[in-house]
Amino acid sequence: MMDERLPPDPDEGGRAQLDGASEGAPASVDGQVESLRAEVEKRTREATEAQDRYLRLLAEFDNYRKRVTREREDQRRQAQTDLLLEILPALDNFDRALQAPPASGADAGLRAGVELIHRDFLAALERLGVRSFAAVGQPFDPQRHEAVSRQERTDVPDHTVVAEMLRGYQHQDRILRPARVVVAVAPDPDSDLDAG
């Protein structure tokens, strides 16, 4: 008769645990390997997705930076254009003053001073990239010229600029203000019939 209060034989309990572990070990290890593989695949997918998100954000930020730089440059250029367009009428007045014949008894020093200021004004505008362009004798170009009048002429080719009413200017490679011009046109052949 065995006493039920006695502890089990340590050799028997240990063997039972080892026998159970050795029988279930391959299934348990295979399960753990599969579980670890699944975890690695999941983490790899997450890392790839995170890298893709990072690269997209980096590209979006680069595009944003370029757009902001371009917008700032456009705003600066527009502000400069607006300022130059406000200044050109003063330059036109200088041109008119210098084209007028000097009045009798006019101070020659005053005219010399106006010429000097005009020259300095033109030099300052040239440093900013503003230059006038020739119109007289050129073929009419709607990008560079604004026709304010036309004259029937036979001594020059049709659609040739024959007079400049207001000088045109360009700022670097863009037309700042087109020249206001008079354009030659060929005489109307019907007008000869009416006269005869």
N, CA, C and O of each residue as an XYZ file, in Angstrom:
784
protein
N       0.828     -1.152      0.000
C       0.000      0.000      0.000
C       0.873      1.214      0.000
O       1.872      1.308      0.713
N       0.473      2.111     -0.798
C       1.279      3.288     -0.994
C       0.648      4.441     -0.266
O      -0.572      4.602     -0.250
N       1.483      5.225      0.324
C       0.959      6.389      1.052
C       0.694      7.489      0.045
O       1.567      7.870     -0.734
N      -0.514      7.985      0.078
C      -0.879      9.015     -0.891
C      -0.233     10.329     -0.568
O      -0.217     11.222     -1.415
N       0.295     10.486      0.604
C       0.895     11.754      0.973
C       2.345     11.848      0.567
O       2.942     12.920      0.673
N       2.899     10.819      0.131
C       4.292     10.854     -0.265
C       4.419     11.589     -1.597
O       3.566     11.444     -2.473
N       5.448     12.353     -1.745
C       5.630     13.055     -3.034
C       5.942     12.053     -4.125
O       6.491     10.982     -3.866
N       5.589     12.406     -5.336
C       5.870     11.475     -6.432
C       7.369     11.325     -6.624
O       8.155     12.192     -6.240
N       7.727     10.261     -7.196
C       9.128      9.990     -7.470
C       9.642     11.023     -8.470
O       9.076     11.178     -9.552
N      10.707     11.723     -8.112
C      11.192     12.765     -9.006
C      11.629     12.215    -10.350
O      11.500     12.911    -11.358
N      12.121     11.041    -10.403
C      12.542     10.484    -11.688
C      11.351     10.228    -12.580
O      11.421     10.441    -13.791
N      10.274      9.780    -12.006
C       9.101      9.486    -12.823
C       8.485     10.773    -13.365
O       8.102     10.812    -14.535
N       8.377     11.828    -12.555
C       7.771     13.099    -13.007
C       8.613     13.769    -14.065
O       8.083     14.301    -15.040
N       9.904     13.751    -13.886
C      10.812     14.369    -14.842
C      10.747     13.668    -16.179
O      10.759     14.297    -17.236
N      10.678     12.324    -16.107
C      10.601     11.574    -17.354
C       9.315     11.886    -18.085
O       9.298     11.993    -19.311
N       8.246     12.031    -17.338
C       6.956     12.310    -17.970
C       6.999     13.678    -18.669
O       6.472     13.834    -19.771
N       7.620     14.648    -18.029
C       7.728     15.972    -18.648
C       8.609     15.917    -19.882
O       8.272     16.513    -20.905
N       9.733     15.212    -19.809
C      10.636     15.103    -20.940
C       9.972     14.372    -22.083
O      10.111     14.753    -23.245
N       9.224     13.285    -21.734
C       8.564     12.535    -22.788
C       7.539     13.417    -23.502
O       7.418     13.363    -24.725
N       6.813     14.217    -22.752
C       5.805     15.099    -23.366
C       6.474     16.181    -24.188
O       5.969     16.535    -25.254
N       7.597     16.719    -23.727
C       8.289     17.777    -24.447
C       8.906     17.227    -25.710
O       8.893     17.887    -26.750
N       9.453     16.013    -25.633
C      10.101     15.491    -26.817
C       9.084     15.096    -27.870
O       9.374     15.183    -29.063
N       7.921     14.671    -27.468
C       6.907     14.318    -28.455
C       6.334     15.571    -29.108
O       6.077     15.544    -30.312
N       6.114     16.687    -28.371
C       5.511     17.907    -28.919
C       6.542     18.907    -29.400
O       6.166     19.942    -29.950
N       7.800     18.649    -29.220
C       8.851     19.600    -29.563
C       8.866     19.953    -31.038
O       8.899     21.141    -31.356
N       8.844     19.015    -31.944
C       8.896     19.415    -33.352
C       7.714     20.290    -33.736
O       7.884     21.259    -34.476
N       6.546     19.978    -33.260
C       5.378     20.788    -33.618
C       5.487     22.174    -33.000
O       5.144     23.164    -33.646
N       5.936     22.259    -31.816
C       6.060     23.528    -31.126
C       7.149     24.388    -31.756
O       6.932     25.586    -31.933
N       8.293     23.845    -32.099
C       9.389     24.588    -32.716
C       8.972     25.049    -34.107
O       9.224     26.196    -34.477
N       8.331     24.164    -34.890
C       7.864     24.545    -36.215
C       6.849     25.685    -36.110
O       6.856     26.601    -36.932
N       6.010     25.631    -35.140
C       5.016     26.698    -34.930
C       5.683     28.011    -34.567
O       5.290     29.080    -35.033
N       6.705     27.905    -33.723
C       7.423     29.121    -33.343
C       8.175     29.701    -34.541
O       8.206     30.920    -34.707
N       8.775     28.863    -35.370
C       9.502     29.330    -36.551
C       8.532     30.012    -37.506
O       8.822     31.087    -38.033
N       7.369     29.378    -37.729
C       6.371     29.980    -38.618
C       5.870     31.301    -38.049
O       5.670     32.270    -38.781
N       5.676     31.326    -36.765
C       5.218     32.554    -36.109
C       6.266     33.658    -36.264
O       5.929     34.809    -36.541
N       7.549     33.295    -36.084
C       8.624     34.269    -36.237
C       8.751     34.733    -37.686
O       8.984     35.915    -37.939
N       8.599     33.811    -38.638
C       8.641     34.187    -40.051
C       7.524     35.178    -40.374
O       7.740     36.186    -41.048
N       6.341     34.872    -39.884
C       5.199     35.759    -40.130
C       5.462     37.133    -39.519
O       5.129     38.160    -40.111
N       6.057     37.142    -38.341
C       6.368     38.411    -37.669
C       7.425     39.192    -38.463
O       7.307     40.408    -38.611
N       8.453     38.506    -38.973
C       9.499     39.148    -39.775
C       8.895     39.721    -41.058
O       9.208     40.849    -41.440
N       8.035     38.952    -41.721
C       7.385     39.438    -42.943
C       6.529     40.665    -42.651
O       6.532     41.631    -43.413
N       5.809     40.617    -41.556
C       4.963     41.754    -41.161
C       5.823     42.986    -40.911
O       5.509     44.078    -41.386
N       6.903     42.808    -40.166
C       7.793     43.940    -39.861
C       8.477     44.462    -41.137
O       8.662     45.669    -41.290
N       8.846     43.563    -42.038
C       9.461     43.976    -43.303
C       8.470     44.795    -44.122
O       8.833     45.831    -44.678
N       7.224     44.339    -44.200
C       6.184     45.091    -44.911
C       5.992     46.469    -44.294
O       5.906     47.470    -45.005
N       5.927     46.512    -42.973
C       5.754     47.799    -42.278
C       6.939     48.726    -42.559
O       6.755     49.923    -42.778
N       8.146     48.172    -42.551
C       9.335     48.989    -42.817
C       9.318     49.499    -44.258
O       9.658     50.656    -44.505
N       8.929     48.654    -45.208
C       8.856     49.070    -46.610
C       7.805     50.162    -46.778
O       8.048     51.155    -47.465
N       6.652     49.989    -46.163
C       5.596     51.006    -46.243
C       6.053     52.322    -45.609
O       5.779     53.400    -46.135
N       6.746     52.225    -44.483
C       7.247     53.436    -43.824
C       8.279     54.134    -44.702
O       8.294     55.363    -44.781
N       9.136     53.367    -45.360
C      10.129     53.976    -46.249
C       9.449     54.623    -47.444
O       9.839     55.713    -47.863
N       8.437     53.965    -47.997
C       7.683     54.553    -49.112
C       7.018     55.854    -48.693
O       7.061     56.839    -49.430
N       6.402     55.866    -47.509
C       5.769     57.099    -47.006
C       6.816     58.198    -46.825
O       6.576     59.358    -47.159
N       7.971     57.820    -46.297
C       9.045     58.792    -46.102
C       9.501     59.377    -47.433
O       9.669     60.590    -47.552
N       9.701     58.525    -48.431
C      10.157     59.004    -49.739
C       9.109     59.896    -50.402
O       9.454     60.893    -51.037
N       7.832     59.542    -50.257
C       6.763     60.386    -50.815
C       6.731     61.741    -50.120
O       6.604     62.776    -50.774
N       6.847     61.733    -48.792
C       6.861     62.997    -48.048
C       8.075     63.838    -48.429
O       7.973     65.059    -48.547
N       9.200     63.201    -48.616
C      10.410     63.910    -49.017
C      10.219     64.551    -50.390
O      10.599     65.704    -50.594
N       9.632     63.811    -51.329
C       9.375     64.351    -52.668
C       8.354     65.487    -52.602
O       8.517     66.504    -53.276
N       7.303     65.320    -51.796
C       6.299     66.374    -51.659
C       6.914     67.632    -51.053
O       6.604     68.745    -51.476
N       7.775     67.454    -50.072
C       8.423     68.617    -49.466
C       9.333     69.315    -50.458
O       9.374     70.545    -50.510
N      10.069     68.533    -51.253
C      10.951     69.121    -52.262
C      10.133     69.896    -53.294
O      10.516     70.997    -53.690
N       9.012     69.326    -53.728
C       8.137     70.028    -54.667
C       7.576     71.306    -54.038
O       7.496     72.344    -54.695
N       7.191     71.224    -52.772
C       6.673     72.399    -52.059
C       7.740     73.494    -51.991
O       7.457     74.665    -52.244
N       8.950     73.105    -51.654
C      10.053     74.068    -51.550
C      10.300     74.746    -52.900
O      10.476     75.962    -52.966
N      10.313     73.954    -53.970
C      10.527     74.519    -55.306
C       9.385     75.453    -55.689
O       9.619     76.514    -56.268
N       8.147     75.066    -55.369
C       6.993     75.899    -55.702
C       7.044     77.223    -54.944
O       6.773     78.279    -55.516
N       7.389     77.167    -53.664
C       7.480     78.395    -52.869
C       8.585     79.296    -53.410
O       8.406     80.510    -53.500
N       9.714     78.717    -53.767
C      10.815     79.502    -54.337
C      10.382     80.156    -55.641
O      10.653     81.335    -55.869
N       9.704     79.386    -56.505
C       9.228     79.919    -57.786
C       8.196     81.032    -57.563
O       8.232     82.058    -58.242
N       7.269     80.825    -56.602
C       6.260     81.849    -56.316
C       6.903     83.121    -55.775
O       6.491     84.224    -56.135
N       7.896     82.979    -54.923
C       8.599     84.158    -54.394
C       9.300     84.920    -55.519
O       9.252     86.149    -55.577
N       9.949     84.175    -56.406
C      10.635     84.801    -57.535
C       9.630     85.515    -58.441
O       9.887     86.625    -58.908
N       8.486     84.872    -58.687
C       7.448     85.505    -59.511
C       6.917     86.775    -58.846
O       6.707     87.787    -59.514
N       6.701     86.721    -57.532
C       6.222     87.906    -56.811
C       7.263     89.023    -56.856
O       6.922     90.190    -57.045
N       8.524     88.662    -56.683
C       9.594     89.668    -56.733
C       9.656     90.301    -58.122
O       9.757     91.521    -58.255
N       9.594     89.463    -59.145
C       9.645     89.962    -60.519
C       8.432     90.850    -60.815
O       8.569     91.889    -61.462
N       7.244     90.445    -60.343
C       6.041     91.246    -60.585
C       6.129     92.587    -59.854
O       5.742     93.619    -60.402
N       6.631     92.574    -58.630
C       6.787     93.835    -57.886
C       7.783     94.747    -58.598
O       7.569     95.956    -58.687
N       8.860     94.174    -59.100
C       9.860     94.963    -59.820
C       9.263     95.513    -61.116
O       9.501     96.670    -61.463
N       8.492     94.698    -61.829
C       7.834     95.151    -63.061
C       6.866     96.282    -62.766
O       6.842     97.282    -63.483
N       6.067     96.134    -61.716
C       5.107     97.185    -61.348
C       5.828     98.495    -61.035
O       5.386     99.565    -61.454
N       6.929     98.409    -60.304
C       7.695     99.605    -59.967
C       8.273    100.254    -61.224
O       8.201    101.472    -61.389
N       8.838     99.446    -62.098
C       9.421     99.986    -63.329
C       8.358    100.644    -64.207
O       8.614    101.682    -64.818
N       7.176    100.052    -64.274
C       6.096    100.648    -65.065
C       5.648    101.987    -64.484
O       5.195    102.863    -65.222
N       5.769    102.148    -63.186
C       5.439    103.434    -62.556
C       6.514    104.485    -62.852
O       6.214    105.677    -62.911
N       7.750    104.052    -63.035
C       8.871    104.971    -63.267
C       8.944    105.431    -64.727
O       9.361    106.556    -65.001
N       8.542    104.568    -65.661
C       8.699    104.893    -67.079
C       8.030    106.205    -67.504
O       8.607    106.908    -68.334
N       6.863    106.579    -66.996
C       6.296    107.876    -67.391
C       7.199    109.064    -67.037
O       7.240    110.044    -67.781
N       7.913    108.992    -65.931
C       8.856    110.063    -65.584
C       9.984    110.111    -66.616
O      10.425    111.191    -67.008
N      10.440    108.959    -67.046
C      11.477    108.905    -68.077
C      10.941    109.464    -69.395
O      11.657    110.153    -70.120
N       9.682    109.164    -69.699
C       9.056    109.720    -70.912
C       9.031    111.249    -70.853
O       9.258    111.917    -71.862
N       8.759    111.790    -69.687
C       8.744    113.255    -69.538
C      10.138    113.848    -69.741
O      10.281    114.924    -70.321
N      11.165    113.141    -69.259
C      12.536    113.585    -69.522
C      12.790    113.606    -71.028
O      13.353    114.564    -71.556
N      12.369    112.540    -71.713
C      12.555    112.471    -73.174
C      11.872    113.647    -73.866
O      12.454    114.277    -74.749
N      10.640    113.939    -73.464
C       9.902    115.058    -74.074
C      10.598    116.390    -73.812
O      10.698    117.242    -74.695
N      11.069    116.549    -72.598
C      11.743    117.803    -72.242
C      13.010    117.998    -73.081
O      13.320    119.113    -73.500
N      13.726    116.917    -73.317
C      14.964    117.017    -74.083
C      14.715    117.138    -75.590
O      15.570    117.643    -76.317
N      13.555    116.679    -76.062
C      13.227    116.804    -77.484
C      12.731    118.205    -77.836
O      12.832    118.631    -78.987
N      12.207    118.906    -76.865
C      11.686    120.249    -77.125
C      12.848    121.197    -77.427
O      13.901    121.121    -76.793
N      12.652    122.078    -78.389
C      13.730    123.037    -78.670
C      13.887    123.988    -77.485
O      12.901    124.369    -76.856
N      15.115    124.365    -77.186
C      15.324    125.261    -76.046
C      14.667    126.616    -76.307
O      14.739    127.160    -77.409
N      14.043    127.130    -75.295
C      13.394    128.447    -75.399
C      14.473    129.521    -75.443
O      15.565    129.351    -74.902
N      14.143    130.633    -76.101
C      15.121    131.728    -76.161
C      15.333    132.274    -74.761
O      14.383    132.491    -74.009
N      16.553    132.485    -74.438
C      16.900    132.999    -73.119
C      16.901    131.923    -72.042
O      17.045    132.238    -70.861
N      16.740    130.641    -72.432
C      16.735    129.555    -71.445
C      18.141    129.331    -70.912
O      19.130    129.530    -71.617
N      18.209    128.929    -69.702
C      19.484    128.667    -69.038
C      20.084    127.376    -69.595
O      19.484    126.309    -69.467
N      21.257    127.465    -70.209
C      21.941    126.302    -70.787
C      22.354    125.325    -69.684
O      22.404    124.116    -69.914
N      22.644    125.835    -68.507
C      23.025    124.972    -67.384
C      21.865    124.094    -66.937
O      22.065    122.947    -66.536
N      20.659    124.632    -67.005
C      19.471    123.851    -66.626
C      19.296    122.676    -67.588
O      19.044    121.548    -67.164
N      19.432    122.953    -68.885
C      19.298    121.877    -69.868
C      20.410    120.836    -69.667
O      20.147    119.636    -69.751
N      21.613    121.269    -69.411
C      22.720    120.334    -69.181
C      22.431    119.474    -67.943
O      22.740    118.283    -67.928
N      21.847    120.072    -66.920
C      21.495    119.324    -65.704
C      20.423    118.276    -65.984
O      20.501    117.151    -65.490
N      19.408    118.656    -66.788
C      18.352    117.711    -67.147
C      18.943    116.557    -67.964
O      18.578    115.400    -67.756
N      19.853    116.869    -68.890
C      20.504    115.819    -69.688
C      21.306    114.874    -68.800
O      21.299    113.662    -69.014
N      21.992    115.424    -67.810
C      22.772    114.605    -66.895
C      21.868    113.678    -66.078
O      22.161    112.491    -65.932
N      20.778    114.220    -65.552
C      19.835    113.397    -64.779
C      19.250    112.308    -65.671
O      19.123    111.160    -65.245
N      18.897    112.655    -66.893
C      18.344    111.690    -67.841
C      19.332    110.559    -68.101
O      18.955    109.387    -68.118
N      20.594    110.914    -68.302
C      21.641    109.907    -68.547
C      21.811    108.998    -67.325
O      21.935    107.781    -67.468
N      21.817    109.590    -66.124
C      21.957    108.791    -64.895
C      20.760    107.864    -64.701
O      20.908    106.720    -64.273
N      19.592    108.367    -65.017
C      18.361    107.587    -64.903
C      18.425    106.368    -65.835
O      18.113    105.248    -65.430
N      18.833    106.606    -67.086
C      18.955    105.497    -68.044
C      20.010    104.488    -67.591
O      19.814    103.281    -67.734
N      21.115    104.969    -67.052
C      22.184    104.070    -66.583
C      21.692    103.213    -65.418
O      22.004    102.024    -65.345
N      20.922    103.817    -64.507
C      20.386    103.056    -63.372
C      19.427    101.975    -63.858
O      19.452    100.848    -63.363
N      18.586    102.317    -64.824
C      17.658    101.324    -65.360
C      18.400    100.205    -66.085
O      18.001     99.043    -66.006
N      19.468    100.547    -66.786
C      20.256     99.509    -67.471
C      20.891     98.548    -66.480
O      20.982     97.351    -66.752
N      21.331     99.055    -65.334
C      21.896     98.169    -64.310
C      20.845     97.196    -63.794
O      21.180     96.100    -63.344
N      19.571     97.591    -63.857
C      18.478     96.706    -63.449
C      18.004     95.802    -64.582
O      17.097     94.991    -64.399
N      18.620     95.944    -65.750
C      18.257     95.095    -66.882
C      17.187     95.685    -67.777
O      16.596     94.968    -68.584
N      16.922     96.996    -67.650
C      15.899     97.657    -68.468
C      16.593     98.391    -69.602
O      17.523     99.166    -69.379
N      16.127     98.137    -70.828
C      16.699     98.805    -72.001
C      15.571     99.161    -72.956
O      14.569     98.454    -73.053
N      15.756    100.273    -73.659
C      14.794    100.616    -74.703
C      15.167     99.823    -75.948
O      16.290     99.332    -76.067
N      14.235     99.704    -76.861
C      14.537     99.009    -78.109
C      14.066     99.852    -79.283
O      13.108    100.617    -79.175
N      14.749     99.698    -80.392
C      14.450    100.481    -81.585
C      13.177     99.964    -82.228
O      12.934     98.759    -82.282
N      12.364    100.902    -82.719
C      11.126    100.519    -83.383
C      11.067    101.035    -84.813
O      10.590    100.329    -85.702
N      11.543    102.256    -85.051
C      11.430    102.882    -86.375
C      12.256    102.091    -87.385
O      13.420    101.768    -87.148
N      11.618    101.789    -88.524
C      12.280    101.038    -89.584
C      12.122     99.533    -89.437
O      12.488     98.782    -90.341
N      11.588     99.089    -88.323
C      11.401     97.657    -88.082
C      10.030     97.209    -88.592
O       9.100     98.014    -88.640
N       9.893     95.947    -88.970
C       8.563     95.439    -89.307
C       7.694     95.453    -88.042
O       8.187     95.216    -86.939
N       6.418     95.730    -88.213
C       5.508     95.768    -87.074
C       5.435     94.387    -86.427
O       5.189     93.383    -87.095
N       5.655     94.362    -85.114
C       5.598     93.119    -84.329
C       4.635     93.364    -83.169
O       4.946     94.155    -82.279
N       3.487     92.712    -83.156
C       2.506     92.970    -82.087
C       3.017     92.639    -80.688
O       2.447     93.103    -79.701
N       4.078     91.847    -80.588
C       4.665     91.549    -79.279
C       5.479     92.734    -78.756
O       5.593     92.928    -77.546
N       6.040     93.519    -79.665
C       6.930     94.622    -79.282
C       6.341     96.002    -79.558
O       6.812     96.999    -79.010
N       5.318     96.065    -80.402
C       4.768     97.356    -80.827
C       3.266     97.413    -80.593
O       2.555     96.414    -80.706
N       2.814     98.604    -80.266
C       1.385     98.876    -80.170
C       1.091     99.966    -81.200
O       1.570    101.093    -81.072
N       0.302     99.626    -82.224
C       0.007    100.583    -83.290
C      -1.034    101.581    -82.794
O      -2.125    101.198    -82.372
N      -0.683    102.870    -82.850
C      -1.628    103.917    -82.449
C      -2.156    104.665    -83.669
O      -3.146    105.392    -83.582
N      -1.495    104.483    -84.796
C      -1.915    105.161    -86.016
C      -1.293    104.448    -87.206
O      -0.376    103.640    -87.059
N      -1.817    104.766    -88.399
C      -1.219    104.226    -89.608
C      -1.162    105.315    -90.659
O      -1.978    106.236    -90.683
N      -0.181    105.182    -91.516
C       0.000    106.153    -92.599
C       0.119    105.398    -93.911
O       0.807    104.381    -94.002
N      -0.564    105.913    -94.926
C      -0.394    105.325    -96.250
C       0.940    105.819    -96.794
O       1.173    107.021    -96.922
N       1.811    104.862    -97.112
C       3.146    105.209    -97.603
C       3.529    104.246    -98.717
O       3.187    103.064    -98.687
N       4.242    104.776    -99.696
C       4.754    103.925   -100.774
C       6.266    103.806   -100.728
O       6.847    102.977   -101.429
N       6.911    104.635    -99.902
C       8.379    104.640    -99.851
C       8.963    103.589    -98.918
O      10.178    103.393    -98.903
N       8.127    102.910    -98.140
C       8.600    101.861    -97.226
C       7.704    100.641    -97.393
O       6.564    100.773    -97.839
N       8.192     99.470    -97.048
C       7.353     98.267    -97.147
C       6.117     98.366    -96.240
O       6.119     99.054    -95.220
N       5.091     97.668    -96.646
C       3.848     97.615    -95.882
C       4.118     97.065    -94.476
O       4.933     96.160    -94.299
N       3.437     97.613    -93.505
C       3.541     97.197    -92.089
C       4.923     97.457    -91.496
O       5.412     96.667    -90.689
N       5.536     98.535    -91.886
C       6.814     98.957    -91.316
C       6.533    100.106    -90.354
O       5.703    100.970    -90.637
N       7.223    100.113    -89.223
C       7.076    101.199    -88.249
C       7.768    102.429    -88.818
O       8.955    102.384    -89.140
N       7.012    103.551    -88.945
C       7.593    104.770    -89.525
C       7.781    105.876    -88.490
O       8.503    106.840    -88.744
N       7.152    105.752    -87.345
C       7.340    106.755    -86.285
C       7.075    106.105    -84.934
O       6.317    105.143    -84.804
N       7.739    106.679    -83.936
C       7.589    106.168    -82.571
C       6.971    107.275    -81.726
O       7.554    108.348    -81.570
N       5.800    107.010    -81.190
C       5.129    107.999    -80.346
C       5.589    107.890    -78.886
O       5.687    108.889    -78.173
N       5.865    106.669    -78.468
C       6.322    106.414    -77.102
C       7.292    105.246    -77.158
O       6.982    104.195    -77.720
N       8.450    105.432    -76.580
C       9.521    104.429    -76.631
C       9.113    103.151    -75.892
O       8.439    103.199    -74.862
N       9.539    102.004    -76.445
C       9.287    100.713    -75.807
C      10.489    100.273    -74.991
O      11.627    100.636    -75.290
N      10.222     99.486    -73.958
C      11.291     99.002    -73.073
C      11.128     97.512    -72.828
O      10.022     96.972    -72.819
N      12.271     96.870    -72.631
C      12.252     95.474    -72.218
C      13.040     95.338    -70.930
O      14.010     96.058    -70.694
N      12.607     94.403    -70.104
C      13.283     94.112    -68.845
C      13.863     92.718    -68.960
O      13.134     91.726    -68.982
N      15.174     92.652    -69.032
C      15.910     91.414    -69.293
C      15.398     90.821    -70.601
O      15.657     91.404    -71.654
N      14.696     89.712    -70.594
C      14.271     89.105    -71.856
C      12.778     89.280    -72.126
O      12.252     88.704    -73.078
N      12.096     90.064    -71.304
C      10.653     90.240    -71.457
C      10.319     91.684    -71.818
O      10.996     92.617    -71.387
N       9.272     91.852    -72.611
C       8.829     93.196    -72.971
C       8.154     93.815    -71.749
O       7.177     93.286    -71.219
N       8.700     94.942    -71.322
C       8.137     95.655    -70.181
C       6.983     96.545    -70.640
O       5.905     96.560    -70.045
N       7.245     97.278    -71.708
C       6.206     98.120    -72.294
C       6.427     98.162    -73.800
O       7.525     98.484    -74.252
N       5.395     97.840    -74.587
C       5.577     97.902    -76.041
C       5.691     99.355    -76.497
O       5.160    100.265    -75.861
N       6.388     99.550    -77.600
C       6.506    100.896    -78.175
C       5.187    101.252    -78.841
O       4.566    100.412    -79.493
N       4.760    102.496    -78.675
C       3.556    102.978    -79.358
C       4.019    103.618    -80.654
O       4.800    104.570    -80.655
N       3.518    103.073    -81.762
C       4.105    103.414    -83.058
C       3.056    103.759    -84.108
O       1.867    103.474    -83.972
N       3.570    104.393    -85.168
C       2.794    104.645    -86.383
C       3.288    103.641    -87.413
O       4.494    103.477    -87.598
N       2.355    102.967    -88.085
C       2.705    101.900    -89.012
C       2.342    102.313    -90.437
O       1.275    102.875    -90.685
N       3.249    102.023    -91.363
C       2.996    102.309    -92.783
C       2.101    101.225    -93.362
O       2.258    100.041    -93.063
N       1.154    101.654    -94.201
C       0.306    100.718    -94.928
C       0.328    101.115    -96.394
O       0.523    102.285    -96.723
N       0.135    100.171    -97.248
C       0.101    100.451    -98.687
C      -1.165    101.240    -98.999
O      -2.211    100.997    -98.397
N      -1.078    102.177    -99.930
C      -2.280    102.934   -100.297
C      -3.364    102.000   -100.810
O      -3.086    100.990   -101.457
N      -4.587    102.354   -100.512
C      -5.739    101.568   -100.930
C      -5.941    101.772   -102.436
O      -6.108    102.913   -102.867
N      -5.931    100.708   -103.253
C      -6.089    100.882   -104.694
C      -7.448    101.474   -105.054
O      -7.574    102.116   -106.096
N      -8.459    101.276   -104.226
C      -9.791    101.829   -104.506
C      -9.801    103.341   -104.396
O     -10.600    104.009   -105.052
N      -8.889    103.901   -103.542
C      -8.876    105.343   -103.377
C      -8.403    106.040   -104.659
O      -8.808    107.172   -104.924
N      -7.536    105.368   -105.475
C      -7.098    105.931   -106.743
C      -8.262    105.997   -107.739
O      -8.352    106.940   -108.524
N      -9.136    105.015   -107.708
C     -10.278    104.994   -108.615
C     -11.257    106.095   -108.290
O     -11.846    106.697   -109.188
N     -11.437    106.365   -106.986
C     -12.364    107.413   -106.560
C     -11.837    108.781   -106.962
O     -12.617    109.669   -107.305
N     -10.521    108.960   -106.922
C      -9.939    110.262   -107.257
C     -10.036    110.539   -108.750
O     -10.096    111.706   -109.137
N     -10.055    109.497   -109.628
C     -10.023    109.666   -111.080
C     -11.331    109.813   -111.648
O     -11.464    109.964   -112.863
